Amino acid sequence: MTQTQATQVERTAQATQATQAHPQKVLVTGATGTVGRQVVAELLARGHAVRALTRDAAKAGFPAEVEVVQGDLTDPDTLIPALKDVTGLHLITFGGPYFAPLETGPRILDLAREAGVRRVTVLHGGGPSLLEDAVRAEQAMAWTILMPVEFMANALEWAPGIVASDEVREPFVTRLSAMVHESDIGAVAAVALTEQGHGGQEYVITGPDLLTVQDKVRTLADARGRRITLTELTEDQAVAQWRASGHPEEVIAFLLEAYGNTPEVGRTVAHTVEKVTGRPARTFTQWATEHAETFTPHPG
């Protein structure tokens, strides 16, 4: 065992002992989302109690040990019973259709403070946010802003085309991304929600590698054991494809900017995952292996 591995094992053991001595209850909003589910899973793995907020509790699909409650961030008073006896709160910055920014952030923070919440994490939404502004001004609760770059889960958008025709059709195929495994976002959130030392921090969360679209497609092909053709689209072809898929114009404009002019933060590897959790960030190869079945055609 290397010194790094030994240190990681020791830190994990210490965290486990601390959790067993002081288990906490955390309310996760946006719990059925790509990141929310991972926050729930990581908190459970660390031995904490989880209360998951969703607009439709009947469709949540969580393990039995998760307490599922119904509520809506656009109607903050529905959170009052959900906030009872929780020490940590994970928030998202949007609600309603098409990821509309929440207008209820200050009220949500007031309710959390009154309920005795001690720690708050916020999943950065990529734009201006009243909720995020309210969190940054908060003095009674320790807050942490989670700022992940491109999710590895975004590759799931390619699954229908890969399954149907072994093809990915994308623009800007040489663009670089430090894309992050959604489980690592959940892991950083779980630590910040239950351990000291993360208050007032803004954590950029990335994966361990810089990847082009070509790299991603090659990795997916290797994981499923079957070739995938990458067809590069022009900007006009990409816009037509996104419109045909039902993307609103503001989303299309965002994609053109994000993919055609990726900001430096999105193409720079940060080491936040290892610093916060004590273990290396997961690779896209790991993600592709975990999801290989989704990209594989099935007979019949």
C-alpha positions in Angstrom: 0.0 0.0 0.0 1.4 3.4 -1.0 1.6 6.4 1.4 -1.2 8.1 -0.5 -3.5 5.0 -0.2 -2.7 4.6 3.4 -3.6 8.3 4.1 -6.8 7.8 2.2 -7.8 4.7 4.2 -7.0 6.5 7.4 -9.1 9.6 6.5 -12.0 7.3 5.4 -11.8 5.4 8.7 -11.8 8.7 10.7 -14.8 10.0 8.8 -16.7 6.8 9.3 -16.0 6.9 13.1 -17.1 10.5 13.3 -20.3 9.7 11.4 -21.1 6.8 13.7 -20.6 9.0 16.7 -22.5 12.0 15.3 -24.9 10.9 12.5 -26.7 13.9 10.9 -29.9 14.4 9.0 -29.7 16.3 5.7 -32.5 17.6 3.5 -31.7 17.2 -0.2 -33.7 19.4 -2.6 -33.7 18.5 -6.3 -33.3 15.0 -4.9 -34.5 13.2 -8.1 -32.1 15.1 -10.4 -28.8 13.9 -11.8 -26.8 15.4 -8.9 -29.4 15.2 -6.2 -29.6 11.4 -6.4 -25.8 11.2 -6.0 -25.9 13.5 -2.9 -28.5 11.2 -1.4 -26.4 8.1 -2.2 -23.2 9.6 -0.8 -24.9 10.7 2.4 -26.4 7.2 2.9 -23.0 5.6 2.3 -21.5 7.8 5.0 -24.1 6.7 7.5 -26.3 9.9 7.7 -30.0 10.2 7.6 -31.5 11.6 4.4 -34.7 13.4 3.8 -35.3 13.9 0.0 -37.6 16.6 -1.3 -39.5 16.1 -4.5 -42.6 17.5 -6.2 -43.9 14.0 -6.8 -43.0 11.6 -3.9 -44.7 8.7 -5.6 -42.2 8.7 -8.4 -39.0 9.3 -6.3 -37.8 5.7 -6.4 -35.4 5.9 -3.4 -34.2 3.1 -1.1 -36.5 2.5 1.9 -34.1 4.2 4.3 -34.6 7.6 2.6 -37.4 9.7 4.0 -39.2 11.1 0.9 -41.2 14.3 1.4 -43.2 16.3 -1.0 -42.5 20.0 -1.5 -41.7 22.7 -4.1 -38.9 25.3 -3.9 -41.1 27.8 -5.8 -43.5 27.6 -2.7 -41.1 27.9 0.2 -43.7 27.3 2.9 -44.0 23.7 1.7 -40.4 23.2 3.1 -41.3 24.0 6.7 -42.1 20.4 7.7 -39.2 19.1 5.6 -36.7 21.3 7.5 -37.6 20.0 10.9 -34.6 18.5 12.7 -32.2 18.7 9.8 -28.6 19.9 10.2 -27.7 20.3 6.6 -29.5 21.5 3.5 -28.6 20.9 -0.2 -30.1 23.4 -2.6 -30.5 23.9 -6.3 -31.0 27.4 -7.8 -33.8 26.6 -10.3 -37.4 25.5 -10.2 -40.4 25.2 -12.6 -40.2 24.5 -16.4 -37.0 25.0 -18.4 -34.8 25.4 -15.3 -36.2 28.9 -14.5 -34.1 30.6 -11.8 -35.8 30.6 -8.4 -37.2 33.8 -7.1 -37.7 32.5 -3.6 -34.1 32.2 -2.4 -34.2 34.7 0.5 -37.4 33.1 2.0 -35.9 29.6 1.7 -32.8 30.8 3.6 -35.0 32.5 6.3 -36.8 29.2 6.9 -33.6 27.2 7.0 -32.1 29.6 9.6 -35.3 29.5 11.7 -35.2 25.7 11.6 -31.7 25.5 13.0 -29.9 24.3 9.8 -26.1 24.6 10.3 -24.7 23.9 6.8 -25.9 24.6 3.3 -24.6 23.6 -0.1 -25.8 25.1 -3.3 -25.4 23.6 -6.8 -24.3 26.5 -9.0 -26.7 26.9 -11.9 -24.4 28.7 -14.2 -26.1 32.1 -14.1 -27.4 34.9 -11.9 -29.3 33.6 -8.9 -31.2 35.3 -6.1 -30.8 32.1 -4.0 -27.1 32.0 -4.5 -26.7 35.7 -3.7 -28.7 35.1 -0.5 -26.5 32.2 0.5 -23.3 34.2 -0.1 -24.6 36.9 2.3 -25.5 34.3 4.9 -23.7 34.6 8.3 -25.6 32.2 10.5 -25.0 29.0 8.5 -21.8 27.6 7.0 -22.3 27.6 3.2 -20.5 26.0 0.3 -21.1 26.7 -3.4 -20.6 23.7 -5.7 -19.4 24.7 -9.2 -19.2 21.5 -11.3 -18.1 21.7 -14.9 -19.7 19.5 -17.7 -21.4 16.4 -16.3 -20.2 13.0 -17.6 -24.0 12.2 -17.6 -24.4 14.6 -20.5 -23.1 11.8 -22.7 -26.4 10.0 -22.1 -27.8 12.4 -24.8 -25.9 10.4 -27.3 -27.4 7.0 -26.3 -30.3 6.9 -28.8 -28.1 7.7 -31.8 -25.5 5.2 -30.7 -28.0 2.4 -30.1 -29.9 3.1 -33.3 -26.9 3.7 -35.7 -23.6 3.5 -33.9 -23.2 7.2 -34.5 -22.6 10.4 -32.5 -23.4 13.7 -34.4 -21.8 16.7 -32.6 -20.3 20.1 -33.4 -16.9 21.4 -32.0 -15.5 17.8 -31.7 -12.0 19.0 -30.7 -13.2 21.2 -27.8 -11.7 20.3 -24.4 -13.7 19.4 -21.3 -12.6 18.5 -17.7 -16.0 16.8 -17.4 -16.9 15.4 -13.9 -18.6 12.2 -12.7 -21.9 13.2 -11.0 -21.1 10.9 -8.1 -18.1 13.1 -7.3 -20.3 16.1 -7.1 -22.4 14.2 -4.7 -19.4 13.2 -2.6 -18.1 16.7 -2.3 -21.6 17.9 -1.3 -21.9 15.1 1.3 -18.6 16.1 3.0 -19.4 19.8 3.0 -22.9 19.1 4.5 -21.6 17.0 7.4 -18.0 18.0 8.2 -16.4 21.2 9.4 -14.0 23.3 7.4 -16.0 24.0 4.2 -17.9 27.1 5.1 -17.5 30.1 2.8 -15.9 28.0 0.1 -16.6 27.9 -3.7 -15.6 24.5 -5.0 -14.9 24.1 -8.7 -15.4 20.4 -9.3 -13.9 18.6 -12.3 -12.8 15.2 -13.4 -9.1 14.2 -13.6 -8.7 14.5 -17.4 -9.1 16.9 -20.3 -11.2 15.2 -23.0 -12.3 16.0 -26.5 -15.5 14.8 -28.0 -13.3 12.4 -30.0 -11.9 11.0 -26.7 -15.3 10.5 -25.2 -16.7 8.7 -28.2 -13.6 6.4 -28.3 -14.0 5.7 -24.6 -17.7 4.8 -25.0 -16.8 2.5 -27.9 -14.2 0.7 -25.9 -16.6 0.3 -22.9 -19.3 -1.3 -25.0 -17.0 -3.2 -27.3 -18.4 -1.9 -30.5 -17.3 0.9 -32.9 -19.0 4.3 -32.9 -18.7 6.8 -35.8 -18.3 10.4 -34.9 -19.8 12.9 -37.4 -18.9 16.5 -37.0 -21.7 19.0 -37.5 -21.5 22.6 -38.6 -23.0 25.1 -36.2 -26.1 25.4 -38.5 -26.5 21.6 -38.5 -26.1 21.5 -34.8 -28.8 24.2 -34.2 -31.2 22.4 -36.5 -30.6 19.1 -34.6 -31.1 20.8 -31.2 -34.3 22.5 -32.5 -35.6 19.2 -33.8 -35.0 17.7 -30.3 -37.1 20.4 -28.7 -34.5 22.6 -27.1 -35.6 26.1 -26.4 -33.8 28.9 -28.2 -32.1 30.1 -25.0 -30.7 26.6 -24.4 -29.4 26.4 -27.9 -27.7 29.8 -27.5 -26.1 28.5 -24.3 -24.9 25.3 -26.0 -23.3 27.2 -28.9 -21.4 29.4 -26.4 -20.4 26.7 -24.0 -19.3 24.3 -26.7 -17.9 26.7 -29.2 -16.1 28.9 -26.7 -15.7 26.8 -23.6 -14.5 29.0 -20.7 -11.2 28.2 -19.1 -12.8 26.9 -16.0 -14.5 24.2 -18.0 -11.2 23.0 -19.6 -8.9 23.1 -16.6 -8.5 20.2 -14.2 -9.1 21.1 -10.5 -8.2 18.7 -7.7 -11.2 19.5 -5.5 -12.5 16.0 -5.3 -9.3 14.6 -3.9 -8.7 17.5 -1.5 -12.3 17.3 -0.1 -13.0 13.6 -0.1 -9.5 12.1 0.2 -9.7 10.0 -3.0 -9.1 10.7 -6.7 -11.8 11.9 -9.0 -13.5 9.2 -11.1 -12.5 9.0 -14.7 -14.7 9.0 -17.8 -13.6 5.4 -18.4 -15.2 4.5 -15.1 -18.4 6.3 -16.0 -18.5 4.7 -19.5 -18.0 1.2 -18.0 -20.8 1.8 -15.5 -23.2 2.9 -18.3 -22.0 0.6 -21.2 -25.3 -1.2 -21.2 -27.2 2.0 -22.0 -25.2 2.4 -25.2 -25.5 -1.2 -26.4 -28.1 -2.4 -28.9 -30.2 -5.3 -27.8 -31.6 -8.0 -30.2 -35.3 -7.9 -30.8 
